[in-house]
Amino acid sequence: MITRRDFLKIGAAVSLFMLLPVSRLLKHAVVEAEFKGRVYRGTSDGKIYVSEDQRKSWNQHINLGSGCAIANFYPDADKNLHAQVDYQGHPFYLSLAANAKDWLAA
């Protein structure tokens, strides 16, 4: 049997959890894509990392800032890699340039 005091403790913990912003809960959410021998990893804090050795090591490729979240990667029919980026609830898209170093507005 649960006591009134235990019930209030549980209720307070749940209330606190409900007040946390979703972005803080998903702070370490990542998306990945393999593309032309590399692995690209995007994070919910606006960074894209690249691994050229199948995830053994990572280098930061771009930092769009903490206001952005990398939502998804997808290749298109023309064999280009795109990233969907969310900025304060508004999506925009980037394309990996042919030099595989720069990201361009799509």
VMD Tcl script that draws the C-alpha trace (Angstrom):
set ca {
  {0.00 0.00 0.00}
  {1.25 3.45 -0.87}
  {1.13 6.17 1.76}
  {-0.03 9.70 1.13}
  {3.54 10.95 1.58}
  {4.91 8.49 -1.02}
  {2.13 9.47 -3.41}
  {3.04 13.16 -3.06}
  {6.73 12.41 -3.66}
  {5.92 10.51 -6.84}
  {3.58 13.27 -7.99}
  {6.24 15.92 -7.44}
  {8.83 13.92 -9.38}
  {6.45 13.38 -12.30}
  {5.50 17.08 -12.32}
  {9.15 18.10 -12.44}
  {9.80 15.66 -15.28}
  {6.87 17.08 -17.24}
  {8.29 20.61 -16.96}
  {11.64 19.74 -18.55}
  {11.94 20.92 -22.15}
  {11.91 18.08 -24.65}
  {15.16 19.40 -26.16}
  {16.94 18.74 -22.85}
  {15.62 15.20 -22.76}
  {16.83 14.56 -26.32}
  {20.14 16.35 -25.91}
  {22.14 13.39 -27.09}
  {19.82 12.18 -29.84}
  {21.72 11.32 -33.01}
  {20.98 10.37 -36.59}
  {23.45 8.64 -38.87}
  {23.94 7.97 -42.56}
  {26.58 6.03 -44.47}
  {27.52 7.77 -47.68}
  {30.42 7.13 -50.07}
  {32.53 5.26 -47.54}
  {31.97 7.71 -44.71}
  {29.57 7.80 -41.79}
  {27.88 11.10 -40.99}
  {26.38 11.66 -37.54}
  {24.10 14.57 -36.72}
  {23.18 15.59 -33.20}
  {20.32 17.47 -31.62}
  {22.70 20.28 -30.67}
  {23.44 21.23 -34.28}
  {26.67 19.35 -34.96}
  {27.58 17.00 -37.79}
  {30.48 14.62 -37.32}
  {32.14 12.41 -39.92}
  {33.97 9.11 -39.55}
  {36.16 7.77 -42.31}
  {37.08 4.58 -40.43}
  {33.67 2.99 -39.78}
  {32.94 4.76 -36.46}
  {36.36 4.18 -34.85}
  {37.06 7.92 -34.72}
  {35.01 11.04 -35.36}
  {35.85 14.55 -36.56}
  {33.51 17.48 -36.23}
  {32.43 18.44 -39.72}
  {30.18 21.44 -38.97}
  {28.61 23.17 -35.98}
  {25.36 24.98 -36.75}
  {24.81 26.03 -33.13}
  {22.72 24.75 -30.27}
  {19.54 26.31 -31.69}
  {19.60 23.78 -34.51}
  {19.01 20.04 -34.48}
  {20.02 17.62 -37.20}
  {16.77 15.74 -37.77}
  {17.66 13.39 -40.63}
  {20.06 12.51 -43.41}
  {18.97 11.16 -46.76}
  {20.60 10.52 -50.13}
  {18.72 11.47 -53.28}
  {18.45 9.79 -56.69}
  {21.37 11.90 -57.98}
  {23.66 10.39 -55.31}
  {23.86 13.52 -53.14}
  {23.59 13.57 -49.36}
  {21.15 15.96 -47.71}
  {20.57 16.89 -44.09}
  {17.28 18.07 -42.65}
  {17.94 20.67 -39.97}
  {15.34 22.01 -37.57}
  {15.77 25.54 -36.29}
  {13.26 26.48 -33.60}
  {10.64 24.22 -35.12}
  {11.27 25.29 -38.73}
  {12.99 22.81 -41.06}
  {15.55 23.69 -43.68}
  {17.79 21.52 -45.81}
  {21.50 21.33 -46.53}
  {23.32 19.41 -49.27}
  {26.83 18.03 -49.00}
  {28.98 19.68 -51.65}
  {30.91 17.62 -54.22}
  {34.14 18.24 -52.27}
  {32.53 16.41 -49.27}
  {33.72 19.22 -46.99}
  {31.09 21.93 -47.30}
  {27.34 21.99 -46.67}
  {25.25 24.17 -48.98}
  {21.69 25.44 -48.62}
  {19.40 23.19 -50.61}
}
mol new
graphics top color blue
foreach p $ca { graphics top sphere $p radius 0.5 }
foreach p [lrange $ca 0 end-1] q [lrange $ca 1 end] { graphics top cylinder $p $q radius 0.2 }
display resetview
